[in-house]
Amino acid sequence: MSPVNSRREMLTRASCGFGALALQAMLADTNRSRAAESQSSPFTSKSLLERPTMFAPRAKRIIFVFMQGGPSHVDSFDYKPDLIAKDGQSIDFTGVRFGDFGQSTKQKLMKPLWRFQQYGQTGKHVSDLFPLIGQHVDDLCFLHGVHTEGVAHGPATLFLHTGATTQVRPSMGSWILYGLGTENQSLPGFVSLQPSDANGGPRNYSNAFLPAVCQGTSIGRSFQPASQMTIDFIRNAELTQDQSRRRYSLTQQMNQLQSARNHNADDEVNAVIRNYELAWRMQAQAPEILDLSKESEATAKMYGIGEKETDEFGKQCLMARRLSESGVRFVQVNYSDQSTNPRWDQHSNMPQHAVHAKATDKPVAGLLQDLKQRGLLEDTIVWWGGEFGRTPFSQGSDGRDHNPRGFTVFLAGGGVKPGFSWGTTDEIGHLAVEGKVHMHDLHATLLHLLGVDHERLTFEHAGRNFRPTDVYGRIVQEIMKA
């Protein structure tokens, strides 16, 4: 080893050592991803600058309103007169959750527990669970023939987010961020508001094998009140702005020097450096965006903020609008909790659906109204839905079981046809039979609306090219505006 010839050289070497120790400590508990994999991609992990789309997009961003637990489509948006007429009748069903797998058994039909009414110029039937969303049906595009993989909450929730029930795969938000970059370099490009730690937990917003900068940023937790929905340690109260700037500058100089000396620095080292840069920029912009008190009283009222039943979810929906308006590419709003049997999961006591509908109806309607009046709905996709639906037959006296074979989601804005319904379930709402949309199809369609070809968006990992829809996915052209 050559001798140290000057105090400057000694300090340089020492600083690199300190930087290496700091980085090593920060990376100790993470899974390593190899630089060779990210370098094989047409996109660089060292930047999340906004990237050109593959073709003309119809939308720029997505707000996903996740109803965890599986809301009942036959009690909300999928009107089935035959189910009402046949209430109490026992009919043969082939089971995936009851009896012997694949064997037929009799189950008793149960009619919707809420009355349906027609809304809007389209005359769309919506139940009394969602009277305020019902007032927006002329702006909504309903998909009634959705079906998915996974019959339990964990696998189905993972499939909804990642397109896989068991494999560790990137979430849709991470794929979108990887493919399109971010509109705002001072905010995360992918945010999940108050996510649950159950049923997939962080895997639902994970980058998996994609570059680490594509990881979703969680704001708040499902067990915390919405008033605590913020980014932890966004500012250091013990340091002045000038002190913070100097500390950040020194840390980044050491990290950059360490990275430059290590030509094989992996993706996670570069991601830590990028995270420092993003965190510094966020100190200037994020606190103001996360401060809901900046909104008018009329806007807060539109979302139900200040009302007992709707205050919590109203704050999430308003936060989603503020983040989207500020350039966040993908925002997920989670109506969830920490339970393995989440909020909409009424295997008994279906009347509990009314409690959850009351909590979410006004905030979602407010989000739609707010986006529309601000001119944001044209290039923002609102996606509402759960991991599956519920059966048309009863479980116990007044519950419904999981139903991945046919259920409803709705979309709004971003180039989809307003006041439109596509696909159907059978006469009692059990199976998707026409205009069927698999979850892979929905993912492919959302990417297409953003100007991304789901077959060309690939990432090489473990010796093969992966894409968000695996080897599946049909773009549902029928729901798009001409």
N, C-alpha and C positions, 0 to 999 in steps of 0.2 A: 504494500500500500504506500502510495506516495505521501511524503510529509505534508503537513498543513503549513503553507508558506505565509499566510497572513491571517489577521483576525477576521477580515471580511470573508475569506474562504471558509474559515471555521464556522462562522455564523451561518453562512449559506448551507453548509452541510448539516449543521445542527437543525436549522429550520426545516430542511427537507425531512429530517428524521422525525421531528415533531409532527409535521404534516402527515407522514406515513402512519405514525401511531394513531393520530386522530382519525384518519380514514379507516384504518384497520378496526378500530373500536366501533365505528359507526356501521361497518359492514359485517360485524361478527355474527349477527343473528339473522342474516338474510341469505337466501339461496342464490348462489353464483350463477350468472348467465354469461356465456362465452362471447368474446368480441368477434370471433370468426363468424358466428351466426348473424350478428347484427350487420357485419360488414358485407355479408352476402346479399343483403337486402338492397333494393333500389333507394330506400330511404335511410338517412343517417340518424343514429340515435343521439347525435350530439346537438340536434336542433329540433325545435318543434315549430319552426316558422310555418306560416300558412302555406299549403302546397296546392298546386293546381289540381283540379278535378280531372277525371278521366274523360268526362263528357259534360255537357251543360247540365248543371244541377237544378233541381226545383226547390231545394231547401238548403239552408246553411247549418242548421243545428237541430237537435232533438231535446225535448223535455219528456222523459218517461215517468209517468205517474204509476208507480207499482203498488197494486192492491194485493199485498201478501196474504196468502191463505186460500185463495180461490173463491171469489164472489160468485154467487149463483146467477148464471145467465138467464135461467128460466124464471127467476124472480125479479129481473131487472130490465134487460133490453131485448130478450128473445121471446116474443109473445107467442104462446102456443095455445090456441083455443081448444085443441084436442086434449091437451093435458088437463085443462079445466073440466072438460066434459067427462073425462075418464077418471077423475079423482076417486081414489079408493080401490080401483080395480087392480088385481094382481096379474102381472104380465111376466113372461119368461125373458130373462136377461142373461147374456153370457158374461160372466164375471171376471174382473181382474183384481177386485178387492174383496170379494165375498165368495163363500162356498169354495169348491175346488176350482183351481185356476182353469179357465177355459170351459168350464162346465156351465150348463144352463140352470138357472134357478129362478123361482118366482119372487118378484118384489112388488110391493104395493105402491102405486103411483100417488104422488102428492101434488096437488095443484099449487100454483103460486100463492104465497101468503099475502100478496099485495095486489091491489087493483091496478090495471093498466089503463092509461089514457093516451090519446093521440095528441101529438104536438107538432107545431110548425106547419109550413106549407106542404111539407112532404107527408104529414099525417102519421109520422113514425110513432109506434106504440112504445111507451116507456112507463115503467111501474111507478107507483107512488114512493118508492125508495129514493128516486132521483128526480124530483120535480124541477129543480133548477137546472141541472144538466139537460133535462128534457126541453127546456126553452132554447137550447142551442143546437137542436137536432139538425137544423138546416145548414149548419156548419160542420157536421160530423160525418165521418165515413165509417159505417159499422161493418165489421167482418164477423159473420155469424157461423162460418164453417171452420173455425180454427181448431186444430188438433196438435198434440204434442207428444213428447216422450217423457216417461217417468210418471208413476202414479202416486208416489209419496212426495211430501213437500220438498225434502232435500234434493233428490234427483231432478224433479220437475223445475225447481227454482234455478238450479245450476244450468239446466238445459235452456231455460228462458234467457239467461244471461250470457251463457258461453257456447251453447249449441252442443253440449256434451253432458251426460249424466254422471260420469265417473272420472274421465280423464281431466287432467289439469289443463284447461284451455283459456285463452284470453277472453275477457268479457267484451260485449259489443262496444261499449264505450271506449275500451282500449283499442280495438280494431279501428274504430272511426278516428280516434286521435292519431293513431299510427298512419292511417291513410291520408288524412287531410290536414294534420297539424292543428294549430290553434289560431284563433283570430286575435287574441290578446296575450301578449308576451308577459303581462304583469299579473295574470291569473292562471290557475290550473285549467287545462283544456277539458277535463273530465272530472265532474264532481258528483258525489253521492251524498244526499242529505239524510242525516239520521238513519244510517243503515243498521240492520240487525246483525248480531254476531251469530245467529242461528241459521240453519238451513242454507248452508253455503258460506255465510259470513263474508269475510274479506275476499273470498274467491269470486264473489259476484261483481267485484269491481277491480279484479286483479289483472295485471298485464301478462301473467304467466311467463311464457317464453319470449314475448315481445320485448323490445327495449324498455328498460326500467322507467324511462321518462313517460311511458304510456300508462303507468299505474294511475288508477283513479284516486282522487283525493276525497277522503271522507270528512264531512263537516257535521259535527254533532254525533250522537249515538241514540239508538232507539229508546234507551232507558233514561235519557236525559230530557228535561223540558226544552222546548224550542227556544226559550230565552237564552239557553246556553249553546245554541247552534252557531258556533264560531270556530275559527282556526286557532288552536292553542298557541300561545306564545308568539302571536303575530307581532308583538312589540315587547321590547325589554324596558320595563318601567324604571330600572335602576341605572340605565345609561342615557345620556343625552343623544340627540340625533347625530352630532358630530362624532361622539365616541363610538356609536354603533357603526357609522360609516367607516371609521378607521379600523375597527376590529374586523369588519367584513372584508375590507380591502386586503388586510394582512393575511387573513385566512385564505382568501382566494388566491393570493400570490403564492402561498406555500402549496396549495393544492394543485395549481396550474404547473408549478415548477416540478412537483412530484410526478404529475401526469406526463409532462414533457420528457422527463428522464426515463420513465418507464414506457417505452414505445408499445408494449403489449398491454397497456392499461385496459382493464376490461370494462364492460358496459356499466357496471355498478359504480366504479370509481368516477367515470364521467357523469353518471346520473347524480351522484352526490354533489359534484361541482355545479351541475345545472340546477339542482334543487336549492343550493345556496343562492344562486343568482336569482331564481324565481322568488325565493323567500324574501330577498332584499327588495325586489321590485314590488312584491305584494304589500310590504309595509306601507307604501305610499297610497295604494289604491284599494286594497281589499277591505280595510276597516270601514271605509265609507260605504262600500257596496253591501257589506254585511250588516250595516246599521239600518234596520227597518224603520227607525223613527224619522228617517228622511222622507218617508212617504206621507201623502196627505191623509187626512182623516177619512175622506171619501173613499180613497183607495183601500185603506185598511178595512173599512166597513164592507167593501165589495168582496173581500176575501173571508169575511167573518171573524176578523181579528178583534178581540175584545169580548167575543161571545163565548160562553162556557164550552159549548159543544165543538165549536169550530176554530177556536183560537190557535191551538197547537198546529193543526194541519194547514190552517190558513197562513201561518207564518212560513211554513215550508214552501207552499205554492208561491207566495209572494217573493221569497228568496230565490226560487227557481227563475221567476221572471227577471229579477234584477241581475242574476248571474248570466242568463242567456242574453239579455240586452247588452251586457258588457262584453260579450264575445266568448263565453264558455261554450264549447262545441256540444257537449253532451251533459245534461243535468238529469240526475235521477232523483225523484221525490218518493221517499219510502213511507208508505203507511204500513208500518210493521212494528213488531215488538220482539222481545228476547225469547219468546216461547217456541218450543218445537211444534206446538199446535197454534199457529198464528191467528191474527184477528178475524179474518173472514172464514175461519175453519169451523163451521157449525155442524158438527156431526149430530148434535142435539141442540135444541133451543135455537132454531132458525130465526125466531124473532129478534135475536141479537144482531142480525143483519141490519136492522133499523138503526141501531146505535152507531154502527160503522158508516152507514150511509149518511146519517145526520152529520157525522164528523167530517165527511169528505165532499158531500154534494155541493155545498156553497163555495168552499175553497176552489174546487175544480172549475165550477161555473165561473167564478171570479177570475181565474187564470185565463180561461178562454175569452172572456169579455175584455180583460185588460190587454191581452196580446192583440186582439182584433182592433181595439180602438187606438192602439199605438202603432198599428201597421206592421206588427211583428209576426202575425199569424201567417202571412203570405210566404215567408221563408223560414218558418219554424214549424217542425212537426211535433204535435202533441200526441203521445201514445199512452193510452190508458188500458190497463189490464192486469190480470193475475197470472199465476203459473198454470192454472187450469180452471175449469168450471165445476159445477156440482150436478149430481144425478137428478133426474126427474122423479125418482122414487124416494120414499122416506127411509131414513135410518133411525131406528127407534121410533118414537112417536112424532117428533117434529124436527128431525135433522136431515141432512143430505150428505152423501158421501162424495169423494173426489171423482171428477170426471175429466180425464184428459182427451176423450174421444170426440168432443164437440163442445165448443164454448164461444164466447164473444169477446172481442176487444174492439175499441174504436180508436180512430186516428182523426186528426184535424190539422188543417193548414198544409203548408209545404208541398203543394202540388197534387194532393188527393182530391177526389171529387167530393164536394160538400153535399149534404142532404142525400146520401147514397148508402145503400146496403148491398153487400156482396156475400153470397154463400148462404146456405141454410143448413140447419140440423133437421133431423126427421120430425115427424108430426108431434112428438112428445119432448123433443129437445135433448135426445140422448147422443146420437151419432151425427157427425158432420157428413152430409150426403151430397151436396152440390156446392160448387165453388169452394172446394176444400182448400184451406190454407194451412200448410204445416208450419211449425215455428221456424224451420229453415227458410221457408218461402217468405215469411214475414221479415226475417233478417235480411234476406236478399233484396226485398222490395225497399226496405228502409235505406239500405246502402245505395240502391239505384237512385232513389229520390235525392240523395246527397251528392250524386254524380260519381259514384264509385261502382265499378263492376266487381261483384262478389267473387267471380271466378278468376279475376286478374289480381286481386288484392291477396298477395301470398307472402309467407315468411318461411325461410328455410330453417328447420329445426330437427335435430336427431335424424338427419339424412333424408328428409322429405320436405316437400313444400306443403305447408298448411294454409288453409284459407278459412274465413269465418263460418262458412256454411258446409265445411268438410267437402264431400263430393255430391252434395244435394243442393236444393234451392231453386225455385222457379219464381221469377219476377211476376208479380200479380199486376199485369198491365191494365186489367179491367178497372182498377180503382183509381187510375191516374187521369187527371184532366187532359183533355185533348191538346 
